Amino acid sequence: MANEVATEVKEDLKEAAETRLDRLMAQGAAAVVDLSKPVRGMDHIPLRHPSASDLRGIKLLDLINMDTVSLELVVPRIAMNGFTKHDFLNLEPKDMFSIGLQVSGFFAL
């Protein structure tokens, strides 16, 4: 009985996560990065493709190389959930790396 309930809960959580992801993608998110440690209650960061104005003052090569100073400037500009520079600075290193991979991937040919 307990195993059945646990299975149902897991399935419900999976469906809710898929629904959330579908909703974010419909709103224009190009990628969603799940965080290993929530920041200000956020457990994921939806990112949209950067526009030219989002990249002002940034060297593209620095973004492609996942330079943290460049990422700390660009990520808050392209995050779709109020993610701030302060939030970025409080990320776990592996979450920062995951976000950097997504952002640098926006420039892949």
C-alpha positions as CSV (number, residue, x, y, z in Angstrom):
1,M,0.0,0.0,0.0
2,A,2.7,2.5,1.0
3,N,4.7,1.6,-2.2
4,E,1.6,2.3,-4.3
5,V,1.1,5.7,-2.7
6,A,4.8,6.6,-3.1
7,T,4.5,5.6,-6.8
8,E,1.4,7.8,-7.3
9,V,3.1,10.7,-5.6
10,K,6.2,10.4,-7.8
11,E,4.0,10.2,-10.9
12,D,2.0,13.3,-9.8
13,L,5.3,15.2,-9.2
14,K,6.6,14.2,-12.6
15,E,3.4,15.3,-14.3
16,A,3.5,18.6,-12.5
17,A,7.1,19.2,-13.5
18,E,6.4,18.4,-17.1
19,T,3.4,20.8,-17.0
20,R,5.5,23.5,-15.5
21,L,8.2,23.0,-18.1
22,D,5.7,23.1,-21.0
23,R,4.2,26.3,-19.6
24,L,7.7,27.9,-19.3
25,M,8.5,26.8,-22.9
26,A,5.2,28.3,-24.1
27,Q,6.2,31.6,-22.5
28,G,9.4,31.7,-24.5
29,A,12.0,29.9,-22.3
30,A,14.7,28.5,-24.5
31,A,16.1,26.4,-21.6
32,V,15.2,25.6,-18.0
33,V,18.1,24.9,-15.6
34,D,17.1,22.9,-12.4
35,L,19.0,24.0,-9.4
36,S,20.5,21.5,-6.9
37,K,20.1,24.0,-4.1
38,P,17.1,26.5,-4.3
39,V,17.9,30.2,-4.2
40,R,15.2,32.4,-2.7
41,G,12.8,29.6,-3.1
42,M,13.5,29.2,-6.8
43,D,14.4,25.6,-7.8
44,H,14.8,26.3,-11.5
45,I,15.9,29.1,-13.8
46,P,14.1,29.6,-17.1
47,L,16.3,31.3,-19.6
48,R,15.4,32.9,-22.9
49,H,17.7,33.5,-25.9
50,P,19.6,36.7,-25.3
51,S,18.9,39.7,-27.5
52,A,21.6,42.1,-28.7
53,S,20.6,44.5,-25.9
54,D,21.1,41.8,-23.3
55,L,24.7,41.4,-24.5
56,R,25.7,45.0,-24.2
57,G,29.1,45.5,-22.6
58,I,29.8,41.7,-22.8
59,K,32.5,40.0,-24.9
60,L,30.8,37.1,-26.6
61,L,34.0,35.0,-26.3
62,D,33.8,35.5,-22.5
63,L,30.3,34.1,-22.4
64,I,31.2,31.2,-24.6
65,N,34.1,30.5,-22.2
66,M,31.6,30.7,-19.3
67,D,33.4,33.6,-17.6
68,T,31.6,34.1,-14.3
69,V,31.8,37.9,-14.4
70,S,30.1,37.9,-17.8
71,L,27.5,35.3,-16.7
72,E,26.7,37.3,-13.6
73,L,25.8,40.3,-15.9
74,V,23.9,38.4,-18.6
75,V,22.0,35.7,-16.6
76,P,19.8,38.2,-14.7
77,R,19.0,39.9,-18.0
78,I,17.8,36.7,-19.7
79,A,16.3,34.9,-16.7
80,M,12.5,34.8,-16.8
81,N,11.7,34.6,-13.1
82,G,13.2,37.6,-11.4
83,F,16.6,36.0,-10.8
84,T,19.1,38.7,-9.8
85,K,22.8,39.2,-9.8
86,H,22.8,38.6,-6.0
87,D,21.0,35.3,-6.7
88,F,23.7,34.3,-9.2
89,L,26.4,35.0,-6.7
90,N,24.8,32.7,-4.2
91,L,24.6,29.7,-6.6
92,E,26.2,26.4,-5.9
93,P,29.3,26.0,-8.3
94,K,27.7,23.1,-10.1
95,D,24.5,25.2,-10.7
96,M,26.6,28.1,-12.0
97,F,28.3,25.6,-14.3
98,S,25.0,24.2,-15.6
99,I,23.7,27.7,-16.3
100,G,27.0,28.6,-18.0
101,L,26.6,25.6,-20.3
102,Q,23.1,26.6,-21.3
103,V,24.2,30.2,-22.0
104,S,27.3,29.2,-24.0
105,G,25.1,26.7,-25.9
106,F,23.0,29.6,-27.2
107,F,25.9,30.6,-29.3
108,A,26.6,27.1,-30.8
109,L,26.4,26.9,-34.6
